[in-house]
Amino acid sequence: MNLAQIKVDEPGPSYVLGHSERELERLTAQARLIDPITRRFFQAAGIAPGMRVLDVGSGAGDTAFLSAELVGAGGEVLGIDRSAVAVRAATARAKDKSCCNVTFIEGDPTETDFEDPFDAITGRYILLFQSDPTTMLRKLLKHLRPGGIVVFHEPEPHFGHSFPPVISYDKCIRLFRETMSRSGANIHMGLKLFSVFVSAGLPPPTMRMEAVIAGGSNGSEHVRLLTDIVRTVLPEMERLGVATEIGVEIDTLAERIYAEMTAKESVIVARGEIGAWSKVDA
C-alpha cells in the first residue's frame, strides 16, 4: 500500500507540517532513521508485553506500530489524531501490515473519553506543536491507570551541525529552525520536557538524548532527513520571509549538500532526539 494512493480531500489541523500526501510519505521515511531511537526510549521507559498504550498524535502511525511490536499480541495500542487524513492513512497501513493489536481513531486526546485506562501514554514530536504543552499533558493523565507510564520523544534542533562545516547543511538547519520558531512551534521542547512533566504533576522524568549522525558517502539518507522536511515547510518559509524557493533551490538542495559533505569528508549531526519518561504513583 502506497500512502500516495490515499485520497486527501480535507485539511488537517492547522500546524505547519500539515498532512499532505507528501508529508505522510515523509513521516514514514523519517521513521526508518528515527524509530530505533524511539524504540530505545520506549523500552527504557518500560513499554512491555501485554500493556495497553495510548499513542497521542499518531500521524501516519509509526510510533503506534512501534509500540504494537513492544506490547505484542497480548497488548493493545490505540492511536489518536485530530486529522481524519492521518487516521485514514494509519488505518490503511495497519490493514496492509495485518497489524491486529492497533486501532486508530480521530479526535482530541484531551477531550475524548475512553472506557478503560491505559498502562502507558506515548507521543513523538507532539508537545512542540502545543500552545500549552503542560496543560495538554496534565489532561492526558486522566487516561492513565495508577502506576502507569508517560513517555514522550521530542526534538532539540540546537544540536544540529556539521564538521568540517558543510555550509549548505548548516544554512538549511538555521532556516528550518527559524521557520519553526516563527510559526509558533516550541522548538526547544526536547530540553523543556523536564519542566513540562514536573509542571503537569508528574515525577521528575528520566531523560536521554541521541542523534542521527553520518559521515561522507554514508550520508545520503541522513541528508534527506533534513531536506525533505525543508521542502514541506518551504511555503511557510516564504510566507514568513525566512527564505524564498529561489534562495533555497529545493530541487537540488539534497544533492548539493551531499556533494559538499563527501568532498570535505564531513560528518553531519541531525537535531537532538530527546526522550523523557515518568511513572505515576500507584
C-alpha positions as CSV (number, residue, x, y, z in Angstrom):
1,M,0.0,0.0,0.0
2,N,1.3,3.4,-1.0
3,L,0.3,6.4,1.0
4,A,0.0,8.4,-2.2
5,Q,-3.0,6.2,-3.0
6,I,-4.9,7.6,-0.1
7,K,-7.3,10.4,-1.2
8,V,-6.5,13.7,0.7
9,D,-9.8,15.6,0.5
10,E,-9.7,17.7,3.6
11,P,-7.3,19.9,5.5
12,G,-5.5,18.6,8.6
13,P,-5.1,20.6,11.8
14,S,-3.5,24.0,11.4
15,Y,0.1,23.3,12.2
16,V,3.0,24.0,9.9
17,L,3.8,20.4,8.7
18,G,0.2,19.6,7.7
19,H,-1.0,16.1,6.5
20,S,-0.5,16.2,2.7
21,E,0.3,13.0,0.8
22,R,4.0,14.1,0.6
23,E,4.1,14.8,4.3
24,L,2.7,11.4,5.2
25,E,5.3,9.8,2.9
26,R,8.0,11.9,4.6
27,L,6.9,10.7,8.0
28,T,7.4,7.0,7.0
29,A,10.8,7.8,5.5
30,Q,11.8,9.7,8.7
31,A,10.7,6.7,10.8
32,R,13.3,4.5,9.2
33,L,16.0,6.6,10.8
34,I,14.2,7.7,14.0
35,D,12.3,4.6,15.1
36,P,15.4,2.8,16.5
37,I,15.9,5.8,18.8
38,T,12.2,6.0,19.8
39,R,12.2,2.2,20.4
40,R,15.1,2.6,22.9
41,F,13.3,5.4,24.7
42,F,10.1,3.3,24.9
43,Q,11.9,0.2,26.1
44,A,13.8,2.1,28.8
45,A,10.6,3.7,29.9
46,G,9.1,0.3,30.5
47,I,6.7,-0.3,27.5
48,A,6.4,-4.1,27.7
49,P,4.3,-7.1,26.5
50,G,0.7,-7.1,27.5
51,M,0.4,-3.3,28.0
52,R,-2.5,-1.1,26.8
53,V,-1.0,2.0,25.2
54,L,-2.5,5.3,24.1
55,D,-0.4,6.9,21.3
56,V,-1.1,10.6,21.1
57,G,-0.9,12.4,17.7
58,S,-0.3,9.2,15.8
59,G,0.0,10.8,12.4
60,A,0.8,8.1,9.8
61,G,1.0,5.5,12.7
62,D,4.8,4.8,13.0
63,T,5.1,5.2,16.8
64,A,1.9,3.2,17.3
65,F,3.2,0.4,15.2
66,L,6.5,0.5,17.2
67,S,4.6,0.3,20.5
68,A,2.5,-2.6,19.0
69,E,5.7,-4.6,18.5
70,L,6.7,-3.9,22.1
71,V,3.4,-4.9,23.7
72,G,2.9,-7.9,21.5
73,A,-0.2,-9.9,20.7
74,G,-1.4,-9.7,24.3
75,G,-1.2,-6.0,24.3
76,E,-3.2,-3.2,22.6
77,V,-2.4,0.2,21.1
78,L,-4.9,2.9,20.4
79,G,-3.6,5.7,18.2
80,I,-5.5,9.0,18.2
81,D,-5.0,12.0,15.9
82,R,-7.0,15.2,15.2
83,S,-6.6,14.7,11.5
84,A,-9.0,12.4,9.7
85,V,-6.5,12.3,6.8
86,A,-3.8,10.9,9.1
87,V,-6.2,8.4,10.7
88,R,-7.2,7.0,7.3
89,A,-3.6,6.6,6.3
90,A,-2.6,4.9,9.5
91,T,-5.6,2.6,9.4
92,A,-4.8,1.6,5.8
93,R,-1.2,0.9,6.8
94,A,-2.4,-1.3,9.8
95,K,-4.6,-3.3,7.4
96,D,-1.7,-3.6,5.0
97,K,0.6,-4.8,7.8
98,S,-2.1,-7.2,9.2
99,C,-1.5,-5.5,12.5
100,C,-4.3,-6.6,14.7
101,N,-3.4,-5.0,18.0
102,V,-3.5,-1.4,16.8
103,T,-6.6,0.8,16.2
104,F,-6.7,4.4,15.1
105,I,-9.4,6.9,15.8
106,E,-9.9,10.6,15.1
107,G,-10.2,13.0,18.0
108,D,-8.7,15.3,20.6
109,P,-7.0,13.0,23.1
110,T,-7.5,15.6,25.9
111,E,-11.3,15.6,25.4
112,T,-12.0,12.0,24.4
113,D,-13.4,9.6,27.0
114,F,-12.1,6.1,27.0
115,E,-13.8,3.2,28.7
116,D,-10.7,1.7,30.3
117,P,-7.5,3.4,31.5
118,F,-4.1,2.9,29.8
119,D,-0.9,1.4,31.1
120,A,1.1,4.0,29.1
121,I,0.8,7.2,27.1
122,T,3.2,7.8,24.4
123,G,3.9,10.5,21.8
124,R,6.6,11.7,19.3
125,Y,7.0,15.2,18.1
126,I,3.7,16.2,19.7
127,L,4.2,18.6,22.5
128,L,6.3,21.1,20.5
129,F,3.2,21.9,18.5
130,Q,1.0,22.6,21.5
131,S,0.4,26.2,22.7
132,D,0.2,24.9,26.3
133,P,2.0,21.5,26.5
134,T,1.8,21.4,30.3
135,T,-2.0,21.6,30.3
136,M,-2.2,19.1,27.5
137,L,-0.1,16.6,29.4
138,R,-2.0,17.2,32.6
139,K,-5.3,16.5,30.8
140,L,-3.9,13.3,29.3
141,L,-3.0,11.9,32.7
142,K,-6.7,11.2,33.4
143,H,-6.4,8.4,30.9
144,L,-3.6,6.7,32.8
145,R,-4.0,4.0,35.4
146,P,-2.2,4.2,38.8
147,G,1.4,3.2,38.3
148,G,1.2,3.9,34.5
149,I,4.0,5.3,32.3
150,V,4.2,8.6,30.3
151,V,6.9,8.8,27.7
152,F,7.4,11.5,25.1
153,H,10.1,11.9,22.4
154,E,10.7,15.5,21.3
155,P,13.4,17.2,19.2
156,E,16.0,19.8,20.1
157,P,17.3,21.4,16.8
158,H,20.1,23.3,18.6
159,F,22.4,20.3,18.3
160,G,22.2,20.0,14.5
161,H,25.5,20.9,12.9
162,S,28.3,19.6,10.7
163,F,32.1,19.2,10.9
164,P,34.1,20.2,9.0
165,P,31.4,22.7,8.2
166,V,29.0,21.9,5.4
167,I,27.8,25.4,4.7
168,S,24.7,24.4,2.8
169,Y,23.7,21.9,5.5
170,D,24.2,24.3,8.4
171,K,22.3,27.0,6.5
172,C,19.4,24.6,6.0
173,I,19.3,23.9,9.7
174,R,19.2,27.6,10.5
175,L,16.4,28.3,8.0
176,F,14.3,25.4,9.3
177,R,14.9,26.4,12.9
178,E,13.9,30.0,12.3
179,T,10.8,29.0,10.3
180,M,9.5,26.6,13.0
181,S,10.2,29.2,15.7
182,R,8.3,32.0,13.9
183,S,5.4,29.6,13.1
184,G,4.9,29.2,16.8
185,A,6.4,25.8,17.5
186,N,8.2,25.2,20.8
187,I,11.5,24.3,19.0
188,H,13.3,23.6,22.3
189,M,10.6,21.2,23.6
190,G,13.1,18.4,23.9
191,L,15.0,20.3,26.6
192,K,11.7,21.6,28.1
193,L,10.4,18.1,28.7
194,F,11.7,18.1,32.3
195,S,9.8,21.3,33.3
196,V,6.7,20.3,31.4
197,F,6.5,16.9,33.1
198,V,7.0,18.4,36.6
199,S,4.6,21.2,36.0
200,A,2.0,18.7,34.9
201,G,2.3,16.9,38.2
202,L,4.5,14.0,37.1
203,P,7.6,12.9,39.0
204,P,10.8,14.3,37.6
205,P,11.4,12.4,34.4
206,T,14.3,10.2,33.4
207,M,15.8,11.7,30.2
208,R,18.0,10.5,27.3
209,M,19.3,12.1,24.2
210,E,20.5,10.6,20.9
211,A,21.1,11.9,17.4
212,V,21.2,10.7,13.8
213,I,24.7,11.1,12.6
214,A,26.6,10.1,9.4
215,G,29.8,10.9,7.5
216,G,30.9,11.2,3.9
217,S,29.3,8.8,1.4
218,N,27.1,7.1,4.0
219,G,25.1,10.3,4.5
220,S,22.6,10.5,1.6
221,E,19.6,9.2,3.6
222,H,20.6,11.4,6.6
223,V,20.7,14.5,4.3
224,R,17.2,13.7,3.1
225,L,16.0,13.7,6.7
226,L,16.6,17.4,6.7
227,T,15.9,18.4,3.1
228,D,12.5,16.6,2.9
229,I,11.2,18.5,5.9
230,V,12.5,21.8,4.5
231,R,10.6,21.0,1.3
232,T,7.5,20.6,3.5
233,V,7.8,23.9,5.3
234,L,9.1,25.9,2.2
235,P,5.7,27.6,1.7
236,E,5.9,28.7,5.3
237,M,9.5,29.9,4.9
238,E,8.3,32.1,2.0
239,R,5.2,33.3,3.9
240,L,7.3,34.3,6.9
241,G,10.1,35.9,4.8
242,V,12.7,33.4,6.1
243,A,13.7,32.3,2.6
244,T,12.4,32.0,-0.9
245,E,12.2,28.9,-3.2
246,I,14.8,30.5,-5.4
247,G,17.1,31.1,-2.5
248,V,16.7,27.5,-1.2
249,E,16.8,25.8,-4.6
250,I,14.9,22.9,-3.1
251,D,15.1,20.5,-6.1
252,T,18.9,20.3,-6.0
253,L,19.4,21.0,-2.2
254,A,20.0,17.4,-1.1
255,E,22.5,16.8,-4.0
256,R,24.4,20.0,-3.2
257,I,24.6,19.2,0.5
258,Y,25.7,15.6,-0.2
259,A,28.4,16.7,-2.7
260,E,29.8,19.2,-0.3
261,M,29.7,16.7,2.5
262,T,31.5,14.0,0.6
263,A,34.1,16.4,-0.8
264,K,35.0,17.6,2.7
265,E,34.6,14.1,4.3
266,S,32.4,15.9,6.8
267,V,30.2,14.5,9.5
268,I,26.6,15.8,9.8
269,V,24.7,15.7,13.0
270,A,20.9,16.0,12.9
271,R,18.7,17.5,15.6
272,G,18.9,16.1,19.1
273,E,16.3,13.4,19.8
274,I,15.3,13.6,23.5
275,G,13.2,11.2,25.3
276,A,11.6,11.7,28.8
277,W,9.6,9.3,30.9
278,S,7.9,9.1,34.3
279,K,5.9,6.6,36.2
280,V,2.9,7.9,38.1
281,D,2.3,6.9,41.7
282,A,0.5,3.6,42.1
